[in-house]
């Protein structure tokens, strides 16, 4: 039986979550994180996908993005995840599913919820015990928002 299509408004702010299959590590090395960032940039930059906050963890990731045309979201993310899976499978001689089920997309309907999600995302490495302070985790938008460091993944221009 085919999956049901997601019910999303035409444009939306979304909290997107993807997890490794069976809680496996999907990012092993610095190069893995870098490769995923390049792939994410390639498939979403200039595509009406405005990434606001993100964190890449070893076993999962969180993205908080304004999506101008939600009908394109599944195609963009499929391209990102399949491209990374090809890289990962070749590098680690891995067979099977890399990602656990489909990604989750949670609709952000208020500014308060947006701010809670942004905070949760950027503090995720601290809560997971990976580091004591969010600035010690390199693979996050925290450096952009707290220190003004350049991050090509972040696009704050939102069209309405």
C-alpha positions as CSV (number, residue, x, y, z in Angstrom):
1,X,0.0,0.0,0.0
2,X,1.5,3.4,-1.0
3,X,2.2,6.0,1.6
4,X,-0.2,8.8,2.1
5,X,0.9,12.3,0.9
6,X,1.8,14.7,3.7
7,X,-0.9,17.3,4.3
8,X,1.0,20.6,4.3
9,X,-0.1,24.2,3.4
10,X,1.4,25.5,0.1
11,X,4.2,27.2,2.0
12,X,5.3,26.6,5.6
13,X,7.9,26.8,8.3
14,X,8.8,23.2,9.1
15,X,10.9,21.3,11.7
16,X,12.4,18.4,9.7
17,X,13.9,15.4,11.5
18,X,15.6,12.4,10.0
19,X,17.2,9.5,11.9
20,X,19.6,6.8,11.1
21,X,18.1,3.3,10.6
22,X,18.2,1.3,13.9
23,X,19.8,4.3,15.6
24,X,23.0,3.8,13.6
25,X,25.5,6.5,13.1
26,X,25.0,8.2,9.8
27,X,27.9,10.6,10.3
28,X,31.2,9.0,11.3
29,X,33.9,11.5,10.4
30,X,34.3,15.2,9.8
31,X,34.3,14.4,6.1
32,X,30.9,12.8,6.4
33,X,29.4,15.9,8.0
34,X,31.0,18.1,5.3
35,X,29.7,15.9,2.5
36,X,26.2,16.0,3.8
37,X,26.4,19.8,4.1
38,X,27.5,20.1,0.5
39,X,24.7,17.8,-0.7
40,X,22.1,19.7,1.3
41,X,23.4,23.0,-0.1
42,X,23.4,21.6,-3.7
43,X,19.8,20.3,-3.6
44,X,18.1,23.1,-1.6
45,X,20.0,26.4,-2.2
46,X,18.1,28.7,-4.5
47,X,15.2,26.3,-4.4
48,X,12.7,28.2,-2.2
49,X,14.1,26.2,0.8
50,X,15.2,28.7,3.4
51,X,17.2,27.0,6.1
52,X,17.0,29.0,9.4
53,X,18.5,26.6,12.0
54,X,20.0,23.1,11.8
55,X,22.1,20.6,13.7
56,X,23.7,17.4,12.4
57,X,24.3,14.8,15.1
58,X,25.9,11.4,14.6
59,X,22.6,9.5,14.5
60,X,20.2,12.1,13.3
61,X,19.6,15.6,12.1
62,X,17.2,18.5,12.6
63,X,16.4,21.3,10.0
64,X,14.2,24.3,10.6
65,X,13.3,25.8,7.3
66,X,10.8,28.0,5.5
67,X,9.6,26.1,2.4
68,X,8.0,28.3,-0.2
69,X,6.6,25.4,-2.2
70,X,5.9,22.4,0.1
71,X,4.9,20.3,-3.0
72,X,8.6,20.2,-3.8
73,X,9.8,19.3,-0.3
74,X,9.7,15.5,-0.7
75,X,11.6,15.6,-4.0
76,X,14.3,17.9,-2.5
77,X,14.8,15.8,0.6
78,X,14.7,12.5,-1.3
79,X,17.5,13.9,-3.5
80,X,19.5,14.9,-0.4
81,X,19.1,11.6,1.4
82,X,19.6,9.3,-1.6
83,X,22.7,11.2,-2.6
84,X,24.2,11.0,0.9
85,X,23.2,7.3,1.1
86,X,25.1,6.5,-2.1
87,X,28.2,8.3,-0.7
88,X,27.9,6.5,2.7
89,X,27.2,3.1,1.1
90,X,30.3,3.3,-1.1
91,X,32.6,4.7,1.6
92,X,31.6,2.2,4.3
93,X,30.6,-0.8,2.1
94,X,27.1,-0.5,3.7
95,X,24.1,-2.3,2.3
96,X,20.5,-1.6,3.4
97,X,18.5,1.4,4.5
98,X,20.5,4.2,5.9
99,X,17.6,6.4,7.1
100,X,14.8,5.2,9.5
101,X,11.5,5.5,7.7
102,X,10.5,8.8,6.2
103,X,11.7,12.1,7.6
104,X,9.3,13.8,9.9
105,X,8.1,17.3,9.1
106,X,6.4,19.3,11.9
107,X,4.5,22.4,11.0
108,X,5.6,25.5,12.9
109,X,2.5,27.7,13.3
110,X,3.6,30.4,15.9
111,X,6.6,32.5,16.6
112,X,6.8,31.1,20.1
113,X,7.0,27.5,18.7
114,X,9.6,28.6,16.1
115,X,11.8,30.0,18.9
116,X,11.4,26.9,21.0
117,X,12.4,24.7,18.0
118,X,15.4,26.9,17.2
119,X,16.6,26.7,20.8
120,X,16.0,22.9,21.0
121,X,17.9,22.3,17.7
122,X,20.9,24.3,18.6
123,X,21.1,22.9,22.2
124,X,20.6,19.3,21.0
125,X,24.3,18.4,21.2
126,X,24.4,19.7,24.8
127,X,21.3,17.8,25.9
128,X,22.7,14.6,24.2
129,X,25.9,14.9,26.2
130,X,28.1,15.4,23.1
131,X,29.5,18.7,24.4
132,X,29.1,21.0,27.4
133,X,28.4,24.1,25.3
134,X,26.7,24.5,21.9
135,X,29.6,26.4,20.4
136,X,31.7,23.2,20.8
137,X,29.6,21.3,18.2
138,X,30.7,22.4,14.8
139,X,27.8,21.0,12.8
140,X,25.1,23.5,13.7
141,X,23.7,26.9,12.9
142,X,24.6,28.0,16.4
143,X,27.8,29.7,15.2
144,X,25.9,31.7,12.7
145,X,23.3,32.9,15.0
146,X,25.5,33.5,18.1
147,X,28.7,34.7,16.6
148,X,27.8,35.9,13.1
149,X,30.1,33.3,11.5
150,X,29.5,32.7,7.8
151,X,27.4,29.6,7.0
152,X,26.4,29.0,3.4
153,X,23.5,26.7,4.5
154,X,21.6,29.5,6.2
155,X,19.3,31.6,4.1
156,X,17.3,34.0,6.2
157,X,15.5,35.7,3.2
158,X,11.9,34.7,3.5
159,X,9.4,35.4,0.7
160,X,5.8,36.0,1.6
